Amino acid sequence: MAATSNPSFLLCLSLITTTIYFADSQSFIGVNYGQVADNLPPPSATANLLKSTSIGKLRLYNADPSIIKSLSNSGIGITIGAANGDIPILASNPNSATQWVNSNVLPYYPSSNITLITVGNEVMTSGDNALISNLLPAIQNVQNALNSASLGGKIKVSTVHSMAVLTQSDPPSSGSFDPNLKDTMKQMLEFLKDNKAPFTINPYPFFAYQSDPRSETLAFCLFQPNSGRVDSGNGKLYTNMFDAQVSWQFLFFSFFYVEMLTF
Ligand SMILES: *[C@@H]1O[C@H](CO)[C@@H](O)[C@H](O)[C@H]1NC(C)=O
């Protein structure tokens, strides 16, 4: 599997999608609900398991109605996703965005606490220029559809990025953004800022281990005791890969956001 996401197991810490908000920061535990697997428990059993934990947020890669329904009245914040294949029609036809919201959100909200719609997964690094150029228009149409349903601000719209939007991410302080994506990303960030929507990304500590399969790397990726790694750029000590992968985003944001404002 390449660095794209088709996670096959629920509750896998390494597959947590990180969410960075422009306006505020919060800490919570969230999990991804992947369905590319066999022998998955029924949604109701998964919902019961989730409700027995302090997990506050869940990301679906799609908008599976049985899962969305199973979480009704749980309070768990649910992210649902529109597929990459839906992007062209969502971008070109506002009615299809309305239809998407009508079918995937309105029947379940607010009893199922849908908080975010992600339009597309890792599109910016897909290499598909037509898809990339349709991404923001699709997001905008979904936002407009939510606004028309008086859900603007209650349910946010974003897209999920791959770590590869960075040309470099290790050490965190060296994080730099792929210059080829700069213009598109700038527009995307403006949209997110205007709508107080989160920037979301898939960090995969597993892939970091795969490319460096030493036992200390495994411990670093699995939150197990290890001597940690010092970021040679800023002297910070990281004791796990997740923190290190997430950290570049904060560094990147403080940098990029300032840069965006001063253009
Ligand atoms: C919905 O989820 C969000 C995010 O976790 C949370 O802040 C909010 O309180 C939840 N809403 C309800 C009604 O439980």
The ligand as an SDF file (V2000), in Angstrom:
LIG
                    3D

 14 14  0  0  0  0  0  0  0  0999 V2000
  -20.5770   17.1890   18.7200 C   0  0  0  0  0  0  0  0  0  0  0  0
  -19.1960   16.9330   18.6250 O   0  0  0  0  0  0  0  0  0  0  0  0
  -18.3950   18.0520   18.9350 C   0  0  0  0  0  0  0  0  0  0  0  0
  -16.9580   17.6510   18.6240 C   0  0  0  0  0  0  0  0  0  0  0  0
  -16.5470   16.5510   19.3620 O   0  0  0  0  0  0  0  0  0  0  0  0
  -18.6030   18.4650   20.3550 C   0  0  0  0  0  0  0  0  0  0  0  0
  -17.8200   19.6050   20.6430 O   0  0  0  0  0  0  0  0  0  0  0  0
  -20.0720   18.7810   20.5650 C   0  0  0  0  0  0  0  0  0  0  0  0
  -20.3070   19.0550   21.9240 O   0  0  0  0  0  0  0  0  0  0  0  0
  -20.9280   17.5980   20.1310 C   0  0  0  0  0  0  0  0  0  0  0  0
  -22.3330   17.9800   20.1760 N   0  0  0  0  0  0  0  0  0  0  0  0
  -23.2080   17.3250   20.9050 C   0  0  0  0  0  0  0  0  0  0  0  0
  -24.6220   17.8280   20.8080 C   0  0  0  0  0  0  0  0  0  0  0  0
  -22.9280   16.3730   21.6160 O   0  0  0  0  0  0  0  0  0  0  0  0
  1  2  1  0
  1 10  1  0
  2  3  1  0
  3  4  1  0
  3  6  1  0
  4  5  1  0
  6  7  1  0
  6  8  1  0
  8  9  1  0
  8 10  1  0
 10 11  1  0
 11 12  1  0
 12 13  1  0
 12 14  2  0
M  END
$$$$
